[in-house]
Amino acid sequence: MHQTSFPPTSRLSMTTDDADRFIDLERLAAIAIRQARVAALCAAVGLVLGALYLVFTPAEYTASTRILLDDSLTKFAEEKDAAPVRMQADSMISSEVEILKSARLARAVVLAEKLHENEAFLNPPRSPIGWMKDQIKSIVGLFSFGPAPSAASVENAKIGKAVALLQSSISAERAGRSYVIDVSFRSNDRKLAGATTRAYAEAYLSDQLDANFDATQRATIWLQGRLDELRESSQAAALEVAKFRAENGLTAARGELISEQQLSDLNSQLIVAQADTANAFGRYSQFKSIIDSGPENAVRNATIPSNSGNSAVINDLKARYLNVSKRQQEIAARFGEEHAQAVALRREQADLEKQIFQELKQITESYRNEYEVAKARETSLRENVGHMAGQSSETSESMVQLRALEQRSTALATLYQTFLSRHEEASQQQSFPIAKARVISEAGDPVSPSSPRKSMVLGLSLVLGLFAGAGLGALQEFRERFFRTGEDVRSALNINFLGYLPIVGTRLTTAASPVAAGPNPGDRQPRDQSGSVTPRILRVAVNAPASSFAETLRNAKVASDVVLQDRPSKVIGFVSSLPSEGKTTVAANFAGLLASQGARTLLIDGDLRNPGLSRGLSLTPDKGLVEAIVGDQPWRSTVLVDRSTKLAVMPAAVRGRLSHTSELISGPGMRDLLKDARTAYDYIIVDLPPLGPVVDAKAFAPLADGFVMVAEWGGTPRALVRATLQAEPQIAAKVLGIILNKTDMKKLARYGSFGGSEQYLDRYSAYYVDQVGMDGKA
């Protein structure tokens, strides 16, 4: 099929920019469709692995019970404080969870249920990985030597192993933010799981009772010994207080000494006097700082309290001062600073400043007098307090000793009463065997296994497989660097895209046939059994003219006729970037198509390094392009003519290695050959070497009217072709377009964008009557 390339417009450019700016959902969908098989394969592998895991992994059963931590169960046995705060409650529940996971409780369950004697518990069935680990440990254990263990050691080892297995299989977690703890145990035996979980709950409740009883009993014994000591110490302290009071004559009225009452009153008056002095000093300091700042600042910053005697006078003066200042500013702004009224107002403003400042000085002096009076009163009270303190110093020393003795006596008495109450409480609590927890959901024998979960394992395996397939598909898309669609050609190279050529085969050999005499005595016409000089792979367009293969070549002909319409004879070179891209096949079929349409066409094998076209002929020629260039033979005598299409073929009969092929194909001999051939042919098709390995095509560029580039679909890197054309500007300027050869038409639709022509290949089939097979037959 063929494609038509249009020059980019502003609308198309804007669309491309928008597509770059947003996520291209169509491209993502196309990628998903292309990689759907990879993802499906990986998903199937994931399901198979999940099924194998389910087959070889032993089933596990989980039994669970729920324990409620309830302090209200002991409300009749002991007095409780307020409910603990949330942080304390969290710590308490976390502690109980750790107790449930402890080795001591696990050992109690092992001994109660005799799990160390249960082989089903000690040696459960293993998964393949676990079995392999056990085998490795057994092999390693064979190389460890030591004394034979005793029966007690073996018994302890079994108990330790059972405790470790039980701890690894038990789970205790808090249920949300409640006071409920979920305890669960998993085992390969469902009855063992249920019995062990119930035993765990019973062991926990028994452990709480035993812990409470042991703690209460130890506390009672210790408190009994401390009570005797505290009783004797409290009595001795009370006797010492009474004896000291009598010896020092420390009598008191209403529980307090008279000297202490007087000293307390004086201290109270001294505190009030200190406050008055500080207040008076603050007022005086404030006004003194105002006076010290100068008359102008004093007038502007002075703030007079309302309780001051002169406040009304100063406030009136300040109001007058502000009014005069405002009028002076207005007069000065309108008539200037030297106006007579402005000068008079400034004098009046200065008089007011003096009056206000004088009033402030008077207020400051009155505040100074108040401060001196308050300070004198404070000094007097301080002297009286010192005098009273000196008189009662001896009494105070005795009172200090008396208070120390009284405090000690009181503390011992209080401590004795506290310990006596605790002893009685502990004695009573021993008779209440009530735990602070209860089972609210008893464990039963599980019915169905909890692990492995078939639906979850299969679902997870499927998802992981899909993820792996998506990753593998993304890796393949990331590694995609080849031409797949015409849009790839236009975006990467900005040249005309001529179309796709489907895969038609790889063999270039056919059965040999006798040589037929040509119309001229010097011409030879080697041909196969159908009368053609070329094999079927080079005649696909001729044998299947109504195929998509031939239509693409017709599109290339139209492109060459449009671009080279002013040339009566057109020299077109076929090039590629890499070898084995099908350039020779495309050139031969293009020339055959032109000849079958009645155009006089000459096909030249210009690849002197690797003449694939010449090797593909039915007979091996003994003379060709090299002889025509160097002048050993007339170029017409080297031409072979296909009887059915009248296609003229000039092979390259190379007998050995040629080191200067670029000079041959671009020299005067080649130039003269083409000049003469233009008079005899409408089209001269030259099969040139690849651009990458040699420079022959670059050397031939001045002699060619145009080039058709051939790239292998899904095999030629875009960057390589772009770099090749950038390095060869003479060729790039004459490129008529590019053809994608060896296209897998079944996969092509996966790479086309939605709405692109690649998505409608099935609708084009009605116009392509001839279908090209893999062997090149129509």
Sequence and secondary structure as in RCSB ss.txt:
>XXXX:A:sequence
MHQTSFPPTSRLSMTTDDADRFIDLERLAAIAIRQARVAALCAAVGLVLGALYLVFTPAEYTASTRILLDDSLTK
FAEEKDAAPVRMQADSMISSEVEILKSARLARAVVLAEKLHENEAFLNPPRSPIGWMKDQIKSIVGLFSFGPAPS
AASVENAKIGKAVALLQSSISAERAGRSYVIDVSFRSNDRKLAGATTRAYAEAYLSDQLDANFDATQRATIWLQG
RLDELRESSQAAALEVAKFRAENGLTAARGELISEQQLSDLNSQLIVAQADTANAFGRYSQFKSIIDSGPENAVR
NATIPSNSGNSAVINDLKARYLNVSKRQQEIAARFGEEHAQAVALRREQADLEKQIFQELKQITESYRNEYEVAK
ARETSLRENVGHMAGQSSETSESMVQLRALEQRSTALATLYQTFLSRHEEASQQQSFPIAKARVISEAGDPVSPS
SPRKSMVLGLSLVLGLFAGAGLGALQEFRERFFRTGEDVRSALNINFLGYLPIVGTRLTTAASPVAAGPNPGDRQ
PRDQSGSVTPRILRVAVNAPASSFAETLRNAKVASDVVLQDRPSKVIGFVSSLPSEGKTTVAANFAGLLASQGAR
TLLIDGDLRNPGLSRGLSLTPDKGLVEAIVGDQPWRSTVLVDRSTKLAVMPAAVRGRLSHTSELISGPGMRDLLK
DARTAYDYIIVDLPPLGPVVDAKAFAPLADGFVMVAEWGGTPRALVRATLQAEPQIAAKVLGIILNKTDMKKLAR
YGSFGGSEQYLDRYSAYYVDQVGMDGKA
>XXXX:A:secstr
         HHHHHHHHHHHHS  HHHHHHHHHHTHHHHHHHHHHHHHHHHHHHHHS  BEEEEEEEEE GGGGT
TTS   S   HHHHHHHHHHHHHHHT HHHHHHHHHHHTGGG HHHHS    HHHHHHHHHHHHHHTT       
HHHHHHHHHHHHHHHHHHHEEEEE TTSSEEEEEEEESSHHHHHHHHHHHHHHHHHHHHHHHHHHHHHHHHHHHH
HHHHHHHHHHHHHHHHHHHHHHHT   BTTB HHHHHHHHHHHHHHHHHHHHHHHHHHHHHHHHHHHT HHHHHH
H    TTSTTHHHHHHHHHHHHHHHHHHHHHHHHH TT HHHHHHHHHHHHHHHHHHHHHHHHHHHHHHHHHHHH
HHHHHHHHHHHHHHHHTHHHHHHHHHHHHHHHHHHHHHHHHHHHHHHHHHHHHHTT    SEEEEE     SS  
BS HHHHHHHHHHHHHHHHHHHHHHHHHT  B  SHHHHHHHH S EEEEEE   S        EEE SSTT EE
E  TTS SS GGG HHHH TTSHHHHHHHHHHHHHHHHTTT SSEEEEEEESSTTSSHHHHHHHHHHHHHHTT  
EEEEE  SSS HHHHTSSS  S  HHHHHHTSS GGGG EE TTT  EEE     S  S HHHHHHSHHHHHHHH
HHHTT SEEEEE   TTT SHHHHHGGG SEEEEEEETTTSBHHHHHHHHHH HHHHHHEEEEEEEEE HHHHHH
HS TTSGGGGHHHHGGG  S   TTS  
